[in-house]
Amino acid sequence: MERTERLLDLVALLLDSKEPVSWNELRETFKDDYGVGSTEACERKFERDKAELLELGIPLTFVKGDDERPDGYLVERDAYYLPEVSLTPEELAVLYAAGSAALASGAFPGSQDLAHALRKIGFFSGGPPPAPKVRLELGGVADTRDLPARLDALWSAISSRKSVTLDYWSPRTKEHSHRVVDGYGLALRRGLWTLVGYCHLRQGIRTFHVHRMRKVTVNTAKPRSPDYEVPASFSLDEYVATWPWQHRFHEPLRVDVLLTGELSPLAGTLFPSTPADDPRGSRVTVQATDLDGLVKYVLSLGPAAKVLGPARAVERHHELARAVLAAHPTVKEAP
Amino acid sequence: MTGEGRTDVYERLRRLLFLVPFVSRNPGLTVDHVAKELGLSRDALLEELDLLTLVGRPPFQPDDFIDIYVEDDRVYVDLHQRLSAPPRLTAAEGVALAAAAALLKPGQDDALRSAIEKLERVLPPHAVTRFREMGKRLDVALEAPSGLATLSQAIVERRVVAFDYLPTSTGQPERRRVQPAELFSHRGQWYLAGFDVARAGERLFRLDRMGPPEVTSETFAPTPHRRATIPGAAESHERVTVRFEPAVAPYVRERFGPEAKALADGRVEVEVPGENPRWLTGWVLSFGGDAVVTRPDWAIRSVAQAAGASLE
């Protein structure tokens, strides 16, 4: 009997049964599968099937027997069936919008899980609801061909804590390096996906842009045994920069930035910190671990943004502005 | 094997445990409709239906089998063998849904937040811990600006939204009333496309230049909306050439792909739209001297003036 067929039969039997089904009954019922060969081999086969069903979220339970009945297995019906979630039409619509946008982006980890989840939440409403148009262009780079497959492989590896091997391209050295990484998590920042994990080559936690990876392979040995543990204190956010000044290049430096004129009311959007009132506009303070990242960001906001201090930061701001000025020699306007 | 600990059987089983209750609840849907719902080809679905006719429960009398069949190109189930509803969400499915929802950055009181909370309540108890644990491994929450969920809801309900907007072209804040049509992200930047009531035309708004959106009680009739796009250099009337130093050239090549023209000295050159000088100068300044506008003259002047003003 084909394995899928056997597993479905097993679900149908255990879901229908009012009493736990004993191992002997299972062996008798599935003679060709659990009744042939050594008892140990048959038990191992059943254990593999059971693990598959548990992975699918099927509440397969072992019930200890008593004087009246032997030990046995059953599927608890109440715990099996998807209950009606009672989402309002608005809730369903926005949830669908988010899910289908992520799926349509083609670059979202766990895409099969997401597709199934969307089917399930639409089950009681009779299919997809009219959802708002929301579109995501994830990836942030020109070549995103292999991104979906890489993200799915990485997310699968992270979920089951299996190591991955990959070739990683560095734009700085323009070379590939071969890495073995224990993936701790995936993060999306500014349209780019980053894997954070323990790098066996560098013997420490490192970040890797997914679009710079080649040949991502998940360790398939002992698929149900994790290769590593994720440290309890690990937090993705500590390793992935959300803002350009958060790359960890130097010790934290407290920098004050002034936003004047039209930028003043946007201070809370342009910076994550709460703006303070200043007679000239809004003042924000950030902890920079990449001063150049901050200074370039401030420059990009135009003359209404200024670095107030410390002196080192002000000097760097001026230095880079002068570099831009020097690279753009004055061109006289046509009369 | 599909990767990690999952097998092909896992995916197939998951699909079939949904297929039976789905057809049972929606009898008479066409083969193509059901195939599309399941993300399968027509032939693959017919193969799955064939397999299901062999499935049942012991003692495998005729009435013990799942009775699923196609008649006049429509799919029906007569005996579902207790597969009347799909299994609950798995932890992985819950995490995927919650992460997708996080892309729209749900606020405290909006529909997206309450939807996720309701879903978490129906996860099987044994999956909740894993759901929370896996949720820490996928982080997209900080990606989106606030207001996305509010705007999504306004699109669903077809309500006019009002907000203060700072256009990059003038730099002067303006109050806008917009019939929202579409939200989209492009290269990490979020945009709202919609019909600007005062300007009587379709416009694009960057969310990071928008104040908190207010959903008004004014509704609007659905109108055809073209898929919004960010104009590229090819469609632009005003092209600007920017040259990048070797230090940043590899990153520019990653972003622009074949559009980045390699120069002999390790530098690269790209053409970008020049319709929006404020955006252009801001972008060039963000490279701190490693990007140089080489033509036209007005763009060179514009960058030089902005850099000069930053020094004042």
Interface residues (C-beta under 8 A of the other chain):
Chain A: E2 R3 T4 E5 L7 L8 D9 V11 A12 L13 L15 D16 T29 E52 E55 L56 G57 I58 P59 R77 A79 Y80 Y81 L82 P83 V85 S86 L87 T88 E90 E91 L92 A93 V94 L95 A97 A98 G99 A101 A102 L103 F108 P109 G110 S111 Q112 D113 L114 A115 H116 A117 L118 R119 K120 I121 F123 G126 G127 P130 A131 P132 K133 V134 R135 L136 E137 L138 G140 V141 A142 D143 D152 A153 W155 S156 A157 I158 S159 S160 K162 P171 R172 K174 Y184 G185 L186 A187 L188 R189 R190 G191 L192 H211 R212 V218 T220 P223 R224 V230 S235 L236 D237 V240 T242 G261 E262 P265 L266 T269 L270 D292 V295 K296 Y297 L299 S300 L301 G302 P303 A304 K306 H317 H318 L320 A321 R322 A323 V324 L325 A326 A327 H328 P329 T330 V331 E333 A334
Chain B: M1 T2 G3 E4 G5 R6 T7 V9 Y10 E11 R12 L13 R14 L16 L17 F18 P21 F22 R25 N26 E37 L38 G39 L51 L52 L54 V55 G56 R57 P58 I66 Q81 R82 L83 S84 A85 P86 P87 R88 L89 T90 A91 A92 E93 G94 V95 A96 L97 A99 A100 A101 L103 L104 D110 A111 L112 S114 A115 I116 K118 L119 V122 P124 P125 H126 A127 M134 K136 R137 L138 D139 V140 L142 E143 P145 L148 A149 S152 Q153 I155 V156 E157 D164 L166 G171 Q172 P173 A181 E182 L183 F184 S185 H186 R187 G188 Q189 D208 R209 G211 H225 P250 Y251 E254 R255 F256 G257 P258 E259 R278 T281 G282 W283 V284 L285 S286 F287 G288 G289 V292 V293 D297 W298 I300 R301 V303 A304 A306 A307 G308 A309 S310 L311 E312
